Amino acid sequence: MSELDQLSINALRFLAVDAVDKAKSGHPGAPLGDAPMAYLLFHKYMRHNPKNSHWSNRDRFVLSNGHASALLYGALHLSGYDVTIEDLQQFRQWESKTPGHPERGDTDGVEVTTGPLGQGFAMAVGLAIAEKHLAGVYNQPGFDIVDHYTYGICGDGDLMEGISHEAASLAGTLGLGKLIFLYDDNLISLDGPTELSFTEDVEKRFEAYHWHVQKVADGNDLNALSAAIEAAKAVRDKPSLIAVRTVIGYGSPIAGTNKVHGEALKPEEAAETKKNLGWPADKFFYVPEEAQKNWSTIVDRGAKFEEEWKKLFAEYRKSFPELAAEFERTQAGKLKAGWEKSLPVFPTSKAVATRNAGNAIMNAFAKEVPELIGGAADLTASTKTILKDGGNFHLDPKGRNIWFGVREFGMCAAVNGITAHGGLIGYGSTFFTFSDYCKSAIRMAAIMHTQSLFIFTHDSIALGEDGPTHQPVEHLLMLRAIPHLTDFRPADANETAAAWRLALERNHGPSFMALSRQDLPVLDAEKLSIYEGVKHGAYIVEKGGDSPDVLIVGTGAEVWTALKGAEELAKEGIRARVISMPSTNLFEEQSAEYKASIFPDHLPKLAIEAAVPYGWWKYVGRHGDVIGLERFGASAPGPVVLEKLGFSAANVAARAKALVEHARKSEAALAGK
């Protein structure tokens, strides 16, 4: 290692140490140990332009062990990204660009939000899938306009998490040869030595996953690290793991112990660390001029990388104008003009399960939305989320269908990576009850505002015979509680079409759909403005005359139970207004006037949904009523389960009638006074 390399690495180390010290909070151990790896990647190997962090053909970097964020922020600052010394000095402070863990959108150069261990690793798999697919679709002989690597650093905690097993297995199966991870093998976790909890042979494990595996004995040996990275780049049919033996807290008096993992060094420890590594103890956020000049060479090289690519793309545009236009459109995140005209309208003559409607809808618009790519967690035959002419990504990278296998969490995190890459909209699908396995990845999509799509089917106790383990009850409430996540539980095929349209139009965040297994009648698209209704989150499907007596609101299949209940009430002279509410989150975006028009104060209100009832009191009020579930489902034919648990037209009518009678008695009592 040259003196200049050492100086540049130490500058990175002590920017991190000083940031953590000033915040009196953070993780100094990993930055001290991992700085040589980060320096080598950012300074030598990554093709990136710090002055344009959105250049489409940049190499991506993922810090999966996101607690080492001070390392990443220092590398971004020194490389020339829009991260200043002042930003580093505001590490972990209110509204700073340098939060405690890397946040996509908050900090220039951060590709994905990391911190929940293992998810960065899995999102990197998604980034590599995206690169491989886009290269397959757009590259032409002599025109490799998509040609970049996904690099990452991960730690023991990442590889302990179950999601890393799912993601690594998938990456090996897919042969993602342009995915390279450096594993910070420092033998220490937060609680102590890894011999207490993590004694597996990681290298053999990854070899079994069909990864190319190497080991570097000393994380400070730049020559060995460079040789390993070069060897990894030469292997194009396998992802690569480079296990790098590092020393956590390198140079500090508590190096090699868990004490240096997750709290700031004491002032005397920081001073001793600087002394040990030949750094001035009285200088803070200090970057020697020679080190700054060395790091700054990245800016000129990055500009040349992008300029060369732009010249290549200009020639590509001349030779392949249609492909170039599509590439630019999808990279800009814009849908093709008029694509929505391909959406089908379903007639009322035949009942359709919304999962089957979803399949018809996806395939109707598939050619108009070529950026859609994804698959299911080994449930394609059940969730119906396959693009019939989309090809098989496993056999041809141009293929848009991915067989994720039984890896729900890994699938959804990979979908986030696919979508975060740019140029693609990723989707993943499984049974709604397994959204539990996906929850943390869905939450990450919402935090990152990625347009990830999660398609869940078998949405309620109507599933029937498979019983409570497969019947989602609390899941709607759980997912509706996630900020920035749009919920869709459509009542029929035409609402499903509207949900798909809105999910694709709303490019500022993720969406999920909860679709039915059972056939459902179809709303009349000629009588109802269904798209506008779904767009507003809730709308009237049965007016109940000019002066209804009661309001009944439902979602999904329960809308039909509400309508049947209204018919029963009509026989007794009670007029019921019926509301379909396919999206509570979209409804909450509406004006106060619109909300009042849907839920007028004077009407008694009954909600019906085959799920836990807790979110509904907001809409029905404390004098209203909710038909929901405060227990798990049961194993029996679906219609039997629904009947036994209160989801029948007769029960809807009885509960609504009781509300009307109570309201009339209250009015009479008030009139008597």
DOSE-56350 format. One line per 3 residues: their letters; for each residue z, x, y of C-alpha. Coordinates in pm, whole numbers. Layout:
<pts>
A	Z/X/Y; ...
</pts>
This chain:
<pts>
MSE	0/0/0; -95/137/339; 150/158/627
LDQ	-52/-105/811; -36/-342/515; 339/-289/490
LSI	385/-345/863; 178/-665/848; 372/-798/549
NAL	706/-722/710; 596/-898/1028; 540/-1208/816
RFL	873/-1165/637; 1076/-1142/953; 903/-1424/1136
AVD	1026/-1637/847; 1374/-1485/848; 1409/-1533/1223
AVD	1281/-1893/1208; 1535/-1981/940; 1809/-1794/1125
KAK	1741/-1972/1454; 1736/-2311/1282; 2045/-2216/1081
SGH	1867/-2398/802; 1593/-2323/554; 1493/-2098/267
PGA	1458/-1725/342; 1446/-1602/-19; 1093/-1703/-114
PLG	930/-1580/210; 1088/-1237/165; 964/-1215/-193
DAP	626/-1386/-156; 501/-1235/171; 271/-980/-1
MAY	95/-1257/-193; 50/-1470/119; -75/-1171/320
LLF	-330/-1079/58; -462/-1435/25; -487/-1513/395
HKY	-596/-1167/507; -833/-1059/232; -936/-1328/-13
MRH	-951/-1665/156; -1271/-1762/335; -1132/-1968/622
NPK	-1174/-2005/993; -839/-2036/1174; -1017/-2175/1479
NSH	-1159/-2464/1276; -913/-2570/1011; -1140/-2863/914
WSN	-1448/-2659/822; -1562/-2829/503; -1635/-2514/301
RDR	-1307/-2336/369; -1092/-2212/85; -788/-2434/45
FVL	-433/-2303/18; -140/-2500/-122; 219/-2382/-96
SNG	354/-2587/-384; 705/-2445/-341; 709/-2611/-1
HAS	1068/-2508/73; 914/-2170/159; 745/-2336/458
ALL	855/-2063/700; 628/-1827/506; 329/-2057/552
YGA	396/-2117/920; 421/-1743/980; 95/-1681/796
LHL	-80/-1956/992; 48/-1816/1322; -51/-1460/1243
SGY	-392/-1570/1113; -476/-1745/1439; -421/-2114/1364
DVT	-276/-2342/1628; 80/-2243/1546; 249/-2047/1824
IED	558/-1827/1837; 723/-2115/2022; 639/-2341/1729
LQQ	804/-2096/1490; 1109/-2093/1717; 1125/-2473/1683
FRQ	1138/-2457/1302; 1298/-2772/1158; 1353/-2927/1502
WES	1270/-3274/1634; 894/-3338/1666; 805/-2971/1613
KTP	487/-2853/1444; 703/-2666/1195; 905/-2920/993
GHP	1132/-2826/706; 855/-2871/450; 480/-2846/520
ERG	340/-3176/647; -31/-3254/646; -128/-3365/995
DTD	174/-3210/1167; 71/-2846/1138; -274/-2698/1185
GVE	-392/-2544/858; -161/-2737/622; -383/-2898/358
VTT	-130/-3122/183; 233/-3218/226; 451/-3028/-20
GPL	818/-3002/-98; 878/-3243/-388; 832/-2974/-650
GQG	527/-2986/-874; 329/-3222/-656; 160/-2947/-458
FAM	50/-2796/-787; -96/-3130/-899; -264/-3195/-564
AVG	-425/-2853/-586; -577/-2970/-915; -718/-3265/-721
LAI	-858/-3035/-453; -1032/-2831/-722; -1172/-3147/-885
AEK	-1314/-3247/-548; -1480/-2909/-495; -1635/-2914/-840
HLA	-1767/-3268/-800; -1907/-3217/-451; -2075/-2894/-561
GVY	-2234/-3082/-850; -2360/-3359/-625; -2481/-3165/-321
NQP	-2562/-2806/-418; -2927/-2725/-475; -3093/-2399/-589
GFD	-3033/-2145/-314; -2809/-2384/-124; -2447/-2366/-237
IVD	-2313/-2564/57; -1998/-2647/-142; -1857/-2323/-277
HYT	-1490/-2251/-222; -1167/-2182/-404; -832/-2356/-416
YGI	-549/-2102/-405; -183/-2176/-442; 162/-2029/-476
CGD	415/-2203/-700; 764/-2127/-821; 986/-2188/-1119
GDL	1090/-2527/-986; 727/-2642/-969; 668/-2541/-1329
MEG	989/-2703/-1451; 882/-3041/-1316; 706/-3262/-1568
ISH	416/-3325/-1331; 315/-2958/-1359; 265/-3004/-1733
EAA	45/-3309/-1675; -159/-3141/-1403; -197/-2807/-1580
SLA	-311/-2977/-1899; -568/-3180/-1706; -694/-2877/-1513
GTL	-745/-2682/-1834; -924/-2974/-1998; -1155/-3001/-1697
GLG	-1221/-2626/-1682; -1145/-2595/-1311; -1250/-2235/-1276
KLI	-1208/-2219/-898; -838/-2300/-906; -611/-1994/-882
FLY	-232/-2010/-871; 6/-1722/-812; 336/-1798/-982
DDN	643/-1659/-807; 824/-1546/-1122; 1152/-1432/-967
LIS	1391/-1538/-1247; 1610/-1736/-1003; 1646/-2106/-926
LDG	1881/-2282/-687; 2164/-2307/-940; 2136/-1952/-1071
PTE	1935/-1736/-1310; 1651/-1917/-1485; 1796/-1810/-1818
LSF	2033/-2104/-1770; 1759/-2366/-1762; 1407/-2225/-1797
TED	1350/-1984/-2082; 1007/-2091/-2204; 718/-1847/-2221
VEK	521/-1970/-1921; 223/-1745/-1989; 182/-1876/-2344
RFE	224/-2230/-2222; -63/-2193/-1977; -276/-2015/-2232
AYH	-225/-2320/-2453; -350/-2533/-2165; -672/-2325/-2165
WHV	-588/-2137/-1846; -679/-1775/-1781; -342/-1602/-1758
QKV	-244/-1261/-1616; 82/-1091/-1529; 160/-863/-1235
ADG	477/-659/-1285; 555/-596/-917; 491/-851/-642
NDL	478/-570/-385; 188/-395/-561; -114/-503/-356
NAL	-356/-314/-579; -233/-493/-891; -236/-827/-712
SAA	-591/-766/-587; -712/-668/-934; -561/-985/-1079
IEA	-718/-1209/-816; -1058/-1043/-866; -1029/-1096/-1241
AKA	-933/-1460/-1186; -1234/-1519/-964; -1459/-1373/-1233
VRD	-1352/-1642/-1482; -1544/-1955/-1386; -1470/-2184/-1681
KPS	-1090/-2181/-1670; -826/-2222/-1400; -614/-1912/-1349
LIA	-242/-1846/-1338; -116/-1508/-1220; 252/-1463/-1304
VRT	391/-1230/-1039; 734/-1076/-1086; 898/-1085/-744
VIG	1249/-1036/-608; 1385/-1338/-425; 1523/-1233/-88
YGS	1355/-891/-119; 1526/-633/102; 1837/-840/170
PIA	2187/-748/47; 2185/-1064/-168; 1835/-1010/-310
GTN	1782/-1130/-663; 2053/-1397/-645; 2054/-1771/-591
KVH	2259/-1718/-274; 1944/-1628/-82; 1749/-1933/-196
GEA	1841/-2219/32; 2042/-2118/336; 2000/-1889/633
LKP	2108/-1528/602; 2433/-1449/777; 2378/-1243/1095
EEA	2505/-928/926; 2286/-996/620; 1979/-1044/838
AET	2054/-723/1024; 2097/-532/700; 1772/-677/564
KKN	1586/-551/869; 1748/-212/837; 1656/-192/468
LGW	1291/-264/544; 1270/-47/855; 1259/-331/1105
PAD	1430/-329/1445; 1748/-532/1407; 1764/-623/1776
KFF	1421/-786/1794; 1351/-1145/1698; 1014/-1313/1637
YVP	870/-967/1681; 516/-876/1577; 411/-512/1632
EEA	80/-476/1810; -83/-296/1516; 22/-574/1277
QKN	-104/-843/1514; -441/-670/1547; -467/-642/1170
WST	-387/-1009/1112; -619/-1110/1399; -925/-967/1223
IVD	-919/-1291/1022; -1038/-1484/1327; -1365/-1293/1368
RGA	-1430/-1288/994; -1358/-1659/969; -1596/-1740/1252
KFE	-1868/-1539/1076; -1801/-1719/747; -1848/-2056/914
EEW	-2149/-1944/1117; -2323/-1820/802; -2251/-2153/636
KKL	-2384/-2347/935; -2711/-2155/919; -2735/-2229/547
FAE	-2662/-2596/608; -2925/-2616/883; -3186/-2499/631
YRK	-3041/-2735/373; -3080/-3026/616; -3449/-2943/656
SFP	-3508/-2926/282; -3279/-3211/174; -3237/-3443/472
ELA	-3100/-3741/279; -2839/-3538/93; -2741/-3360/414
AEF	-2698/-3688/599; -2485/-3829/319; -2275/-3512/307
ERT	-2210/-3525/681; -2128/-3896/669; -1879/-3866/386
QAG	-1719/-3553/533; -1666/-3751/853; -1492/-4023/652
KLK	-1741/-4290/754; -1870/-4560/521; -2242/-4624/490
AGW	-2359/-4885/739; -2389/-5227/575; -2227/-5122/246
EKS	-2015/-5439/247; -2328/-5650/194; -2325/-5531/-167
LPV	-1995/-5708/-234; -2034/-6007/-465; -1926/-6364/-389
FPT	-1781/-6540/-690; -1855/-6909/-759; -1580/-7159/-835
SKA	-1741/-7259/-1163; -1570/-6998/-1380; -1217/-6856/-1387
VAT	-1199/-6477/-1366; -912/-6231/-1416; -880/-6026/-1101
RNA	-895/-5706/-1309; -1237/-5818/-1437; -1341/-5919/-1088
GNA	-1239/-5572/-972; -1474/-5416/-1224; -1765/-5630/-1107
IMN	-1685/-5551/-745; -1659/-5174/-795; -1989/-5162/-975
AFA	-2159/-5383/-718; -2083/-5143/-433; -2081/-4818/-635
KEV	-2423/-4695/-521; -2341/-4774/-159; -2009/-4586/-171
PEL	-2095/-4267/-363; -1779/-4098/-233; -1560/-4312/-463
IGG	-1439/-4115/-767; -1154/-4166/-1010; -1041/-4319/-1333
AAD	-748/-4447/-1533; -451/-4306/-1722; -608/-4371/-2063
LTA	-639/-4743/-1987; -996/-4783/-1867; -1066/-5050/-2129
STK	-773/-5253/-1994; -777/-5186/-1620; -1159/-5211/-1609
TIL	-1181/-4933/-1351; -1495/-4762/-1473; -1818/-4706/-1283
KDG	-2082/-4800/-1538; -2352/-4573/-1399; -2105/-4319/-1262
GNF	-2138/-4057/-1533; -1866/-3850/-1700; -1708/-3579/-1484
HLD	-1595/-3398/-1799; -1954/-3350/-1913; -2124/-3320/-1575
PKG	-1945/-3244/-1246; -2169/-3500/-1075; -1992/-3767/-1279
RNI	-1758/-4001/-1093; -1550/-4119/-1389; -1247/-3905/-1470
WFG	-1049/-3951/-1791; -702/-3866/-1660; -528/-3923/-1992
VRE	-173/-4055/-2021; -63/-3867/-1711; 20/-4135/-1453
FGM	216/-3913/-1212; -29/-3624/-1243; -321/-3862/-1199
CAA	-193/-4011/-874; -105/-3670/-729; -451/-3542/-823
VNG	-602/-3849/-653; -413/-3745/-338; -565/-3397/-365
ITA	-914/-3536/-421; -885/-3754/-113; -714/-3489/102
HGG	-1003/-3252/30; -1242/-3456/242; -1572/-3616/154
LIG	-1430/-3830/-125; -1212/-4135/-181; -1009/-4096/-497
YGS	-862/-4375/-707; -632/-4391/-1006; -546/-4683/-1229
TFF	-284/-4792/-1481; -67/-5091/-1570; 145/-5210/-1276
TFS	470/-5148/-1462; 380/-4776/-1483; 364/-4751/-1105
DYC	724/-4635/-1156; 579/-4311/-1292; 347/-4291/-990
KSA	596/-4377/-717; 658/-4032/-573; 286/-3954/-553
IRM	217/-4289/-387; 490/-4212/-136; 330/-3873/-68
AAI	-6/-4043/-4; 164/-4265/252; 334/-3968/421
MHT	1/-3783/438; -200/-4093/542; -462/-4013/279
QSL	-694/-4295/176; -582/-4277/-185; -640/-4596/-385
FIF	-408/-4710/-664; -541/-4989/-884; -275/-5157/-1098
THD	-341/-5436/-1346; -130/-5657/-1576; 65/-5746/-1266
SIA	340/-5982/-1382; 535/-6151/-1661; 213/-6339/-1740
LGE	128/-6032/-1947; 328/-6204/-2216; 373/-6063/-2563
DGP	419/-5697/-2470; 752/-5797/-2324; 983/-5671/-2048
THQ	890/-5302/-2078; 536/-5387/-1973; 612/-5670/-1732
PVE	659/-5548/-1372; 938/-5727/-1186; 1076/-5501/-912
HLL	757/-5308/-847; 606/-5519/-568; 922/-5493/-360
MLR	947/-5121/-432; 595/-5043/-318; 593/-5284/-24
AIP	892/-5093/110; 687/-4772/149; 575/-4724/511
HLT	200/-4689/575; 108/-4822/228; -109/-5135/223
DFR	-35/-5385/-53; -286/-5623/-207; -202/-5890/-464
PAD	-510/-6114/-456; -508/-6473/-579; -861/-6471/-714
ANE	-1188/-6285/-748; -1297/-6342/-388; -967/-6219/-247
TAA	-1009/-5916/-472; -1347/-5845/-311; -1185/-5872/30
AWR	-905/-5640/-81; -1153/-5377/-196; -1342/-5402/132
LAL	-1027/-5362/336; -896/-5076/122; -1220/-4887/186
ERN	-1231/-4975/555; -870/-4870/617; -921/-4494/609
HGP	-589/-4407/773; -368/-4456/471; -338/-4549/103
SFM	-359/-4891/-59; -259/-5041/-390; -379/-5349/-573
ALS	-185/-5555/-826; -441/-5739/-1037; -404/-6001/-1308
RQD	-471/-5975/-1677; -513/-6353/-1714; -809/-6554/-1588
LPV	-756/-6728/-1255; -954/-7003/-1082; -1172/-6899/-788
LDA	-1121/-6998/-425; -1416/-7162/-252; -1573/-6895/-31
EKL	-1781/-7161/149; -1473/-7352/264; -1238/-7064/331
SIY	-1286/-6751/544; -1140/-6538/269; -1212/-6193/407
EGV	-1061/-6285/745; -768/-6443/567; -694/-6136/360
KHG	-750/-5915/664; -466/-6103/835; -241/-6068/531
AYI	-172/-6440/493; -374/-6755/559; -387/-7126/486
VEK	-564/-7226/165; -447/-7589/168; -370/-7742/507
GGD	-163/-8035/383; -288/-8265/657; -217/-8249/1028
SPD	156/-8287/979; 270/-8130/650; 624/-8182/523
VLI	676/-7848/357; 516/-7504/334; 465/-7323/4
VGT	363/-6956/6; 259/-6748/-291; 73/-6434/-392
GAE	-161/-6357/-677; -163/-6603/-964; 131/-6792/-814
VWT	-96/-6925/-539; -250/-7146/-806; 91/-7263/-922
ALK	169/-7347/-559; -153/-7547/-529; -75/-7739/-847
GAE	274/-7802/-719; 125/-7938/-397; -84/-8179/-601
ELA	231/-8303/-777; 405/-8350/-443; 109/-8547/-307
KEG	165/-8806/-581; 506/-8870/-424; 371/-8885/-72
IRA	489/-8537/25; 233/-8327/206; 246/-7953/134
RVI	75/-7671/320; -10/-7380/89; -33/-7022/211
SMP	-188/-6732/22; -22/-6406/124; -216/-6126/-48
STN	-72/-5852/178; 269/-5857/341; 196/-5528/517
LFE	-126/-5654/673; 57/-5969/780; 320/-5760/957
EQS	44/-5600/1165; -52/-5936/1316; 51/-6080/1651
AEY	362/-6291/1689; 139/-6588/1765; -53/-6552/1440
KAS	266/-6513/1239; 408/-6829/1397; 88/-7019/1313
IFP	129/-6931/947; 507/-6981/928; 594/-7243/1192
DHL	967/-7276/1248; 988/-7651/1193; 860/-7653/834
PKL	1091/-7597/535; 951/-7313/330; 931/-7225/-38
AIE	800/-6890/-166; 686/-6831/-521; 617/-6491/-675
AAV	671/-6360/-1028; 884/-6072/-903; 1226/-6006/-755
PYG	1277/-6245/-461; 1452/-6024/-206; 1169/-5961/38
WWK	1085/-6327/77; 1388/-6447/274; 1234/-6289/581
YVG	961/-6551/568; 1132/-6861/431; 1455/-6824/631
RHG	1808/-6880/510; 1744/-7253/466; 1432/-7189/260
DVI	1397/-7123/-112; 1237/-6864/-336; 1118/-6900/-694
GLE	1135/-6545/-820; 1292/-6332/-1090; 1642/-6192/-1094
RFG	1606/-6082/-1453; 1349/-5901/-1666; 1074/-6090/-1844
ASA	1041/-6175/-2212; 812/-6126/-2508; 615/-6443/-2574
PGP	271/-6581/-2488; 219/-6554/-2113; 208/-6929/-2036
VVL	533/-6975/-2228; 708/-6696/-2038; 594/-6843/-1705
EKL	709/-7191/-1798; 1049/-7082/-1929; 1120/-6867/-1623
GFS	1040/-7137/-1371; 680/-7067/-1273; 543/-7415/-1331
AAN	392/-7677/-1103; 677/-7913/-1191; 943/-7665/-1082
VAA	754/-7585/-762; 729/-7954/-683; 1098/-8014/-758
RAK	1220/-7721/-546; 987/-7812/-258; 1095/-8176/-274
ALV	1460/-8069/-253; 1381/-7871/63; 1208/-8171/219
EHA	1495/-8403/135; 1748/-8159/278; 1544/-8123/596
RKS	1519/-8501/636; 1893/-8545/588; 1961/-8274/843
EAA	1726/-8441/1092; 1893/-8777/1032; 2235/-8627/1082
LAG	2129/-8467/1409; 1972/-8795/1525; 2297/-8979/1445
K	2492/-8745/1666
</pts>
